[in-house]
Amino acid sequence: MKKLCVLKNAAPSLLILLFLAISGCNRSADLKTPIESMSFAPNVPPPITRTYEDTVRVYLSASMKDIEISPGVMYHAWTFNDHVPGPFLRTRLGDILEVHITNHDNTGMLHNVDFHAVTGPGGGSILTNVAPGQTRIAYFKMMHPGLFLYHCATHPMTAHISNGMYGTILVQPKSGLPQVDHEYYVMQSEFYTTAPVKDSLFVEYSPEDGMREDPRFVVFNGSADALMGSGALQAKTGETVRIYFGNIGPNKISSFHIVGCIMDKVYREGDLVSDPARSIQTTLVPAGGAVVVEVQPIVPGAYILLDHAMFRTEKGAMGLLVVKGEPRPDIYNGQ
């Protein structure tokens, strides 16, 4: 790919090819049917097993949706694809990421996407600015392996992030990642809201609380109970679980911890090039950063995922990994 090409509006495939030919964009090597690789939390797209570079096409839409951020507490969220967090995108080093972004926001706001995995001004946000009712298309070459975040970067960026417009993109190394039994997607985020009011389900965005860096809710996957009950992560004893954990912030560092489960491997700050750290109890994840952790539980039971800045668990930063299997009294026993 010699140039980045952007279409202002969505167009039929024939017109897209004609436009690319006229504009001089050489994409002849990429014109086979692109792969689509995205999923919603806590699910992760399957590992990429191909050994060649390809085009990965993703469709993102900016939209508004009412979500429950805590039991009985509703919030008017700004979303990618009607989800908070937005979808998990999976690519391979050297791939072309073909992004289609449509603005379904009827409030009149502009939106875009800043990909932390993109090399170029604004992380691609300059090329993905999209007005209501429009679609734009942009192409980005994946130059660095790792786990990265993306988010809306339209002014004021603080509002777009705080209200729910973020997600995760994985760029696999060419050699791939070691095979594991389960892969999960978990995103920590903060909601800055007014106090709940009697006889009203909804809370409103509070930029004043954001300026004070005082979130009312700190949650995993958009809700205080997203990873509780039927939403808990699942595994069996002896299986290896890989968690792709992002922290969008927008303000706080996360002290990610799994109670009773030593992290066998920690790819700090989403670094998939260096050897992982091993036998880690708690790992720091900066705002706007990510980490990949692997655990292999061998004792059955419910393991709590949390931010070890403990009062945040009172605000919702908690989930469960439920592990089934035979008891291990040789390891974990008492009267």
N, C-alpha and C positions, 0 to 999 in steps of 0.2 A: 504494500500500500504506500504510494508516494505522497498522497495528500489526505488531509481530513476533509470529508465532504459532508455538508449539512443540507437537508431539505427543509424548507420552511413549513410546508404542509404535507400531509400524507398524500400519496399518489399511487395509482395502480403500478404493478411491477414493471410493465412495459415502459411507462413514463419515467420511472426511476432509472431504468437502464439507459434510456435515451438521455436523460439529464446527466448521468455519470459520464456517458460517452462524450457529450458536448463539452462538459466542464473539464475534461482531460483527466479525470480520476481513473487510475489504472486499477480496477478491481476484478480483472478477468480471472485471477486465481481464486477469488472468493465467491464467485457467482453460483456455486452449487448451493443446494438448499441448506441454509444455516441451521445449526443445532440450537434448540431452545433448552436452557438449563437454569431453572429457577424454582423455588419452593417457598412455603411460608412456615414461620416458626411454629413448633420447634424442629420441623423437618428440614432435611438437607438433600439437595439433588444427589443422585448416585455418583460415585467416583468416576472421573474421566479416565478411561483405559486406553484411548487411542494414543498413538506415538507420533502424531503429526499435528501441525498447526491447522486451525480451522476458524470459521466464523461462528460466534455465539450470539444469537439474536435474543434480545430481551425487550419486553413491552412493559413500560412503566406508565402509570396514569396518576396524575395529581387529582385528588378528590377529597371531599369532606365526608366524615362518617361519625356517628355517635357511638362511643365505645364505653364500656364499664371499666374504669381504672382501679376500682376497689369495690368490694361487695356493696351494692346499693348506691354507688357514686358514679354518675354518668358524666361524660366529657365530650365536647364537640371537637373531635380531632381532625387535624390536617394529615392526610395519609398518602402513601404510595400504594396503589392497588387495593384500597379499602382496608389495609392492614397496618397495625402498629405492633412491631416494627414492619417495615416494608420487606419485600421478598429477599431471600438469600440467593445470590447469583454465583454460579460456578463456572470458572474458565480455566484455561491452561496457559502456562507461560508461552508467549508468542502468538496467542490467539488474537483475532480481531473481535472486539466487543461492539456489536451493532445495536445501538440503543434507539428505540422508538419511544418517545415520551409524548403523551397527550395530556392536555389540561382540561379536565372536566369540572374545574372549580367555577361555580356560577356567581362567586362574589366579585369577580373582576381581577383577582390577583394573578400576577405572573408567578411562574414556578420554573425551577431548573434542577439539575443534579450536579453536585460536586462529588466526583469519585476519587477517593484517596488513592486508588490504584492507578489512576490515569496520569500519564506524563504530558504536561502541557498546561497553559494558563488556566487558572481557575478549576483545575481538575476536570475540565469539560463543561463547567457551568456556563461559560461564555457561549458555547456552541449549542447548549440545550435550553436556553431561555425560550419559554413557550407561553403564549397568551391564551386566555380562555377560548376553547373551541378549536384550538390548533394542535397539530402534531409536528414534531421535529425529529429528524433522524441524524445521528452522528456516529462516527466510527473511531474507535480507539484501539491502539495496539497495546497489549498487556506486556509490559517491559520488566516487571519485577514480581517474583513469586511472593506470596504471603497472604495473610488475612487482613482485609481492609474494610473500612466503613465507607458509606456514601450518605449524602444528605442534601436537602434543598439548601441552596446558598443565596436565594433571593433576599434582598434587603427588606426588613431587618432579619438577618439570618437567625438571630436568637429566637425570634418568634416562630419561624418555620421549623427549627429543630425542636424547640420546647413543645410545640403542638403535635409532633409525631412524625415528621417527614425524614426518615432515616432507614438504613438497612445495611446489609453486609455483602461484600463480594470476596470470594476466594479465588486466588490465582495459584493453581497447583504448580509445583515444580515439574519440569519435564519428566523427571524420574517418577513422579507420582508421590503418594504418601503411603506409609505402611498400612496394610489392610487391618481394619478393626471390625468389631461386631455391630457397633451402633455409632452413628454420628448425629449430633443434635446441635441446634442453633439457639443460643440464648443471648438476648440483648438487655442490658441494664439501661434504664433511662429515668430522668427526673421530670415530674410534673409540678409546675408552679401555678397554684390555683387559689382562688378564694376559698374561704371556709364553707363547708356544707351548710345549707340553710334549711331550716325546718319546713317540711311540706314541699321541698323541691329536690328532685333527684340530681340536678345538674350543678356542677361547679364551673367557674369561668377561669380563663387564663389570667394570671397576675404577673405582669412584667415587673412590678415593684418587688415581688418576692424573688423573681429571677435576678434582679440587680443586687439584692441582698444575699444571693446564693443560698436561699432558705426554701428548699422544696417541701411541699406538703406531702407528696407521694414520691417514693423511689421504688421502682418496680422492675420485674423481669418480664420481657415479652409483652409489654403494654398493659399489664394488669397485675394487681397484688396477688391474684389467685390463678394466674395463667399456668403455673407449674405445680399446682396443688390438685388434690383429688384425682379426677379422671385425666387431668392435664399433666400429671407427674411423668417424668422421664422413666423409662422402663429398661431393665436389663436382668440378666441371670448371673449367678455367681460364676466367676472365672472368665466372663466375657469382658472385652476391652471396650470402653466407652470413650469416644472422642467428643469433646464439647468445643464448639466454636463460639467463643464468648466475646461479645463486643460491649463497649461502654460509650454510648453517645454523649453522656453527660446531660446537659451541656456544661456543667460546672465541676462536678465532684469526681475525684479519683475513686475507683472501686478497689476494695480489698477482697478479691474473690476467694472464697473458701468453701470446701465441702466437708461438713462435719463428720469425722470418723473415717475419712477416706484420704489417704495420702496421694497426692498427684504424682503418678509414676513418671510422666513426661510433661514438661511445660515449655511450649514454644513462645517465649516471652515477646510481648508486643507484636504478635503475629508473625514473627521471624521464622520462616520455613527454610532458611538457608543454613543457619548455624545449627549445631547439635543442640537438642533440647536440654534444659535443666531437668534434674531428676530428684524425686523424693521431696517435693515441695509441699509445705503446709498451706500457705496463703500466697497469692500472687497479686501484685499491683497492676491495675489496668488504667492507664490515663484516660481522661476525657478525650474522646475522639480516637481512641485506640482499641486494641483487641488482643486476645491471647487464644492459643489453642492448647487445651489440656487433655491428657489421657489418664484414665483411671481403670483399674481392674479390681472391682470389689470381689472379695472372696468370702465375706460373711453376709448372709442375707439380712434384709431389713430396709428401713427407710432412711436415706441419707439426705441431710438438709443442705441445699445450696444457699449461700447467703453472701451479703456484703458484710465483712467483719467489722466495719464501722457500725457497731451493734445497734444503735438507735435507728438505723435505717431499716432494720428488720421490722420495727414498729410501723414504719411507713410503707412496707410492702415488699422489701427486697429479700424475698425468700422463695424457695421452691423445693421440690423433692425429686430425688432419684430413688425409685423403688426397685430393690434387687431381690429376686426370688431364688431360692435354692435350699440345699440341705444345711442345717446348723453346723457350725464349726466350733464345738466346745474346746478343741485343742488351742484355739486362738482367742475365743471370746466366751467367757464362762463366769458364772458366779452363783451364789446360793440365794 
